[in-house]
Amino acid sequence: MCPVPGEDVSSRLIALLSVRGEDLGAEWADRVTGSLGGRVSRAEVQRELQEIYTALVSAIGSGSLDGHSEAFGEVRALLGELSRNRAQQGFSPSETAVSVFSLKEVLEPAISGEDGDLQAYLKFSRLLDTLGLFTVETYTRAREELISAQAEQLLELSTPVVKLWDGVIGVPLVGTLDSARTMVVMEKMLQALIDTGSEQAIIDITGVPAVDTEVAQHLLKTVVAARLMGAECTISGIRPQIAQTIVALGIDFGDIVTKATLADALRHALRRSGVALSRTAPQAGAL
C-alpha cells in the first residue's frame, strides 16, 4: 500500500481493509479456526469475526486509532462477548487473544512490505495490541465470575435442607465446615423454618471431620436465631474429636440439645412435636 501525500493513516487503512475486506476476513477466520483446534466451527468463527471486522472498519473510519476511545465502543462490546464465550467454553486467555492478534499477521504482508506504509502498520499494530489486551482483561473477569458462580452453586448444593417429618427439617452436613458455609447453613435453615412452618430443626454434623472456634460460634448463633423464631434446634452427630476440640476451646453449648445420631435427634424432635412413637412387633411370616 503506497502512501499518498496528504492522506492520513486512517484513510489508508480504510482503503486497504475495504478493498481486500473479503479476502482478509477469510484468511483471518482460517487462522483463528486453526488456532482453536477445531473446537469452534469455521462458520461460527467467521460470523463472530465478520461482525468485529465491520465494526473495526467503521471505527477506524471515524479517524481514531485509539482502542480506548468512544469510536471503538462497539468493537470492545463485540470482543467482550467473544471473550466471555471463550471463557465459558473453556479456552485459555491466549486462545482468546489470538482472535485479535491473528488479524495483525494477516495484514502484515500487505502493509509492511518494501512498498508498504510502515507508519500505518505500526499504528494499526498498536491498535490491535490494545484490543487484544482488552480481550484478556474481559476473559479474566468473565472467568472469575464463572468460578465464583460455580463455587456459590456448590455451596448451595453442599448445604441441603430437607423435610424429615411434618414440622421437622434437617440439615445433613458433609465435608469441611468453614465460616462461609456455616453462614449459608444458618440462612437456608432459618428460611426453611419459615417456608415449611416447622418448629423443629436438626443440624447433623456426622460427616464433618472438624470444627474451629469460629464455626462452633456460628452454630451456636444459628441455634439461638432459630429459638428467636420459636423453633427448637438439635445438633447431632458430634464426633469424639470435635467434642474434644469444643471442650478444649472452652466453648459452652449451654442448654442446646445434642444427640449422638441423626436417628436420636429425629426421635427427640418428634416427641417434642407431640408425635407418639411406639414399636410394633413383627408379624409372623413377615420378611
C-alpha positions, -999 to +999 in steps of 0.1 A: +000+000+000+018+031-012+012+062+010-003+092-008+008+127+002-018+143+024-036+111+030-039+102+067-032+068+082-068+061+090-079+067+054-051+045+040-061+017+064-097+021+055-088+018+018-069-015+024-095-030+048-123-022+025-108-032-009-095-065+003-120-070+031-134-103+019-100-119+013-086-106+046-117-117+065-115-153+051-078-156+059-084-142+094-112-168+100-089-196+088-061-186+111-083-183+142-102-215+134-069-233+132-056-219+165-088-231+183-081-267+173-115-273+157-134-268+189-154-240+172-167-244+137-152-222+110-187-209+102-192-197+138-157-181+139-163-163+106-196-149+118-180-136+150-150-121+132-172-106+104-191-085+129-158-074+146-142-066+112-172-045+101-172-026+134-134-022+133-135-006+098-163+017+109-144+028+140-112+035+120-133+054+096-141+079+124-104+090+122-094+075+156-069+047+161-072+047+199-088+014+210-099+030+243-119+058+225-156+060+222-153+052+185-143+017+193-171+011+218-189-014+195-157-032+188-150-036+225-186-048+231-182-075+204-148-085+217-162-086+253-190-110+241-164-132+223-141-133+254-170-143+277-180-170+252-144-183+251-142-183+289-174-203+292-162-227+265-130-234+285-105-217+262-074-201+276-067-163+276-041-168+249-065-187+227-089-158+231-065-130+224-052-148+193-085-139+177-073-103+176-036-108+171-041-130+141-055-100+121-021-084+126-005-114+109-030-113+081-024-076+073+013-076+079+024-087+043+001-061+028+011-030+048+047-037+060+064-046+027+091-026+009+064-005-007+042-005+022+033+021+048+053+014+079+036+042+099+002+027+091+014-007+101+028+004+134-003+024+144-026-005+134-004-029+153-006-008+184-044-006+180-047-044+178-024-048+208-048-026+228-078-046+217-060-079+223-052-069+259-089-059+263-099-094+254-076-108+280-089-085+307-125-093+298-117-130+297-102-128+332-132-111+347-156-135+330-136-165+343-136-151+378-173-145+377-178-181+363-157-196+391-175-175+417-209-186+404-198-223+404-185-220+439-217-205+451-237-233+434-215-259+450-220-242+484-258-243+479-257-280+469-235-289+498-259-274+524-292-291+517-322-285+539-346-315+538-380-321+554-378-351+577-413-350+590-442-326+593-428-298+613-392-312+613-365-302+590-329-315+588-296-301+576-272-330+570-236-316+566-207-335+550-171-323+545-153-292+556-174-267+575-160-232+574-174-198+584-188-191+549-206-224+547-219-221+582-234-188+574-252-204+544-265-231+567-279-205+590-296-186+562-311-217+545-323-233+577-340-202+590-356-196+557-368-232+556-383-228+590-404-200+576-413-218+544-423-251+560-437-237+592-415-261+611-408-258+648-380-284+650-347-283+632-318-308+632-282-299+622-264-332+617-226-329+615-218-366+614-199-361+581-180-331+594-144-340+604-136-309+624-148-275+636-129-245+648-139-218+673-155-196+647-176-224+632-187-235+666-198-199+674-217-197+641-235-230+650-245-216+684-258-184+668-278-205+644-295-223+673-302-190+691-316-175+659-339-205+655-351-201+691-359-164+684-382-176+657-400-200+680-382-232+668-360-257+686-327-268+671-309-300+678-273-308+669-265-344+662-235-365+652-208-347+671-177-368+666-153-375+696-126-354+680-150-325+676-163-329+712-127-328+725-120-297+705-151-279+718-142-288+753-105-277+748-116-244+733-139-238+763-170-233+741-202-236+761-231-252+743-253-244+773-287-259+771-285-267+734-298-302+728-272-326+713-277-362+702-253-389+692-270-397+659-295-383+635-320-410+644-318-400+681-323-363+671-353-372+649-368-392+677-363-363+701-378-338+676-409-360+670-415-363+707-412-326+712-437-322+683-462-344+701-458-374+678-463-407+697-437-433+689-442-470+696-426-502+685-447-528+667-438-564+669-432-580+635-459-603+624-452-640+620-441-648+585-432-612+576-399-607+559 
